[in-house]
Amino acid sequence: MESLLRQYFSDNKCAYITANHADISFHIGVATQANGNFVKLYLKLEEDRIVDAKYNVSGCPFMIAITAFYVEKIKNKTLLEAAEIQDFNIEETLKLPINKKDRLFLLEDALKNCIKQINRGK
């Protein structure tokens, strides 16, 4: 694993850790794959700006690193800006192997799910 990828894999400062996962100040988006990988995104908003972002991931080290990188980058962005995942150049920045790029779709699905939850509450 490349050093930047390893750094984000090891960085758990944005991991969402709580006993009951019932913090109502976060909007939650979930996505799963048949192989058991899943992503939960937790977004805290003030107006339309993301003031905090956390994650909970089960899957390979690449999925963990991708999600950690992403949540770090979306803080202080609007939901619209955060939805432009391809603009973050995740695969190029982290030098993802071609067979791991499907993890980006899982992350994107979790974000779309979170945005749907937010829009339902408006």
Secondary structure in CASP SS format (residue, H / E / C, confidence):
PFRMAT SS
TARGET T0000
AUTHOR 0000-0000-0000
METHOD secondary structure of the structure
MODEL  1
M C 1.00
E C 1.00
S H 1.00
L H 1.00
L H 1.00
R H 1.00
Q H 1.00
Y H 1.00
F H 1.00
S H 1.00
D C 1.00
N C 1.00
K C 1.00
C C 1.00
A E 1.00
Y C 1.00
I C 1.00
T C 1.00
A C 1.00
N C 1.00
H C 1.00
A C 1.00
D C 1.00
I C 1.00
S C 1.00
F C 1.00
H E 1.00
I E 1.00
G E 1.00
V E 1.00
A E 1.00
T E 1.00
Q C 1.00
A C 1.00
N C 1.00
G C 1.00
N C 1.00
F E 1.00
V E 1.00
K E 1.00
L E 1.00
Y E 1.00
L E 1.00
K E 1.00
L E 1.00
E E 1.00
E C 1.00
D C 1.00
R E 1.00
I E 1.00
V E 1.00
D E 1.00
A E 1.00
K E 1.00
Y E 1.00
N E 1.00
V E 1.00
S E 1.00
G C 1.00
C C 1.00
P H 1.00
F H 1.00
M H 1.00
I H 1.00
A H 1.00
I H 1.00
T H 1.00
A H 1.00
F H 1.00
Y H 1.00
V H 1.00
E H 1.00
K H 1.00
I H 1.00
K C 1.00
N C 1.00
K C 1.00
T E 1.00
L H 1.00
L H 1.00
E H 1.00
A H 1.00
A H 1.00
E C 1.00
I H 1.00
Q H 1.00
D H 1.00
F H 1.00
N C 1.00
I H 1.00
E H 1.00
E H 1.00
T H 1.00
L C 1.00
K C 1.00
L C 1.00
P C 1.00
I H 1.00
N H 1.00
K H 1.00
K C 1.00
D H 1.00
R H 1.00
L H 1.00
F H 1.00
L H 1.00
L H 1.00
E H 1.00
D H 1.00
A H 1.00
L H 1.00
K H 1.00
N H 1.00
C H 1.00
I H 1.00
K H 1.00
Q H 1.00
I H 1.00
N H 1.00
R H 1.00
G H 1.00
K C 1.00
END
